[in-house]
């Protein structure tokens, strides 16, 4: 992960958002699906790669896992250690250098909304392959690359048909773009994100010894406020996925 992708400068805000915002997608959509897919067995070793302030690592620990968290931001790791049980180990390190983890020491690695902010996913997948036990699982959760293209997709409204649709201006071309960290607030706070088509992830995982065995597409759980477009907006949310999950095995 590059310096530009570090969320250290807004670590406090991000921590408060995840802990206090009841409707955050991390809680309402991602967490229940993540727990379902992992089907955690007691004392399984699960590494949360790109763990931020430790939200998912703590939740996995509550479900019986031996959890560890890794993030490049020292500020976020500091918050993770401060607000987590001492049994959870947290490390400040880039995702492709996990020297503190032994070969074959993890049963699963999860990357939640992290791979899209990483410049060198191939190197990261290779390192995940090293630390995973034989038959271990890598679970990636990202915004859906076919419908959520930074600066290359947006919502549209068809007045004649009275439908809300998703316009996609580019998909196959990889891109590296600057996006605002907190939409509607300080425009100078930004991070770098990467768009890659679906085939990129299949190829990169295969090249590094993984077999993709599951793909799921997760929708928004929100409904629109009452209004003339509410029904169409809610339908669009339920038809056009917000997140994609890939499960790969060694």
TAFENCOR-V133591 format. One record per helix or strand of 2 or more residues. SS is the DSSP state (h for helix, s for strand). FROM is the first residue (numbers start at 1). TO is the last residue. If there is no record, write none. Layout:
ss = <SS:SS>
from = <FROM:FROM>
to = <TO:TO>
This chain:
ss = <h:h:h:s:h:s:h:s:s:h:h:s:s:s:s:s:h:s:h:s>
from = <3:8:25:45:55:66:74:89:106:115:121:132:153:163:175:190:198:211:230:243>
to = <5:20:38:49:62:71:82:92:112:117:131:143:158:168:180:195:207:218:239:249>
